Every structure is written in structure tokens, then in C-alpha cells.
Amino acid sequence: MHYTFTPKMVCSMQIDFDLDGDVVSNISFIGGCNGNLKAISKILDGWTVDQIESKIRGNTCGRRPTSCADQLAIAVRKAYTESQATL
């Protein structure tokens, strides 16, 4: 299923991804640091929610308490939790 997430306190304005079970794919960011976010999207493609969360959850950007990567980890966990609640 396709998900769209609106991140908070970061430069990116939107995060899109697909979730099949617990596997995340087709990650894309709108806004933010284009080159870095393209690389993150490619590297994490095909990873599980747990893998993504364990590697990038809690990552910060500058003085912010979060980052685009951290927001992705939050987004995929939220989407996965919501998808499990509908089963």
C-alpha cells in the first residue's frame, strides 16, 4: 500500500513510500537535501520497518531534535502499526 507522511520540524515537506507487509520500498522525499535524501531512499529500499527504525530512528539534523531520516523511521512505523490494526 502507498503512504504519504507529512514530516515535522525538517526541511522536507512530504515523504512517500510503499509498504508491503513490513517491507518498505519506493521511498521519496519532497524538499529537503535532495542528494542525501535520494541516497537514503536508495539504500533503504527493500528494508523492513524494524531495520529502518533500528538504523535511523533518533538521527538529528543540526540543532533540530529530529531529521528527515528520523521522520522516515517515524513514518514507516506509523504506517506499519496502522496497517496491522486493520487486519
N, C-alpha and C positions, 0 to 999 in steps of 0.2 A: 504494500500500500504506500502511496505517496503522502509525505507530510511536509508541511510548511511551518516554520517556527520563527517567531519574532524575538530576536535576542535583545537583552537589556544591558545597558552600560558599556557597549562596544561600538566600534565603527561600522561593522556590518549591519545591514538593515533587515536581512532575511536569510534564513538557512533552509534549503530544500534538500530532501533525501527520500530514498525509498527504504522500506523496512519489510523484509520477508522473514517471518519468524523473529529471530533475534539478529539477523544479518543485515547490515546497513550497506547501501550502495547508492550510486548516483548522487553523491553529496555535492552541493553547490552553494556558494555564498553570493549574496548581492551586497556590494560595498565591502569595506574593509581593505586589508592589504592584499591586493589581487594575487601577486605571485606566491606569497606564503599560503594563502588560503587554497589556491589551486593545488599546491603541493600537498597540503594536508588532506585535501579531498581525494587525491590520487592514492596517497599512502594508505589511508584508512578504508578505502573501497573494499568491501568484502569482509570487513572485520565484524565481530559480534558487538552487541551493546556492552557486554562486560569488558571486552578487550579495549574498546574505545574509552570507556569510563576509567578503567584502571591506568591507562597511559596519559590521558589529557585532562581528566577532571581535576579542578583546583589550579590549573595553569592560569597565571595572571599576565596582564599586559601593562607595563609601566606602573603607575600608581593605582591603577584600577584593581578592584578586588576580583576581577574576572577577566576573561579574554574570549576571543571568537572561538578558540578551540574548547575552552571550558563551556561556553554556551552550546557548542555542538554536543558535548557529553551530556549536558542537562537535557537538551532537546531529544536525543535518541533514547535516553532513559524514560523521559516523559511519554514519548510515543509508544515505547515498548510496554510500559505499565498500562497505558490506556488500551492498547491492543489486547492485552491479557485480560483486562476487566470485561471486555465484550464477548469473551469466549464462553 
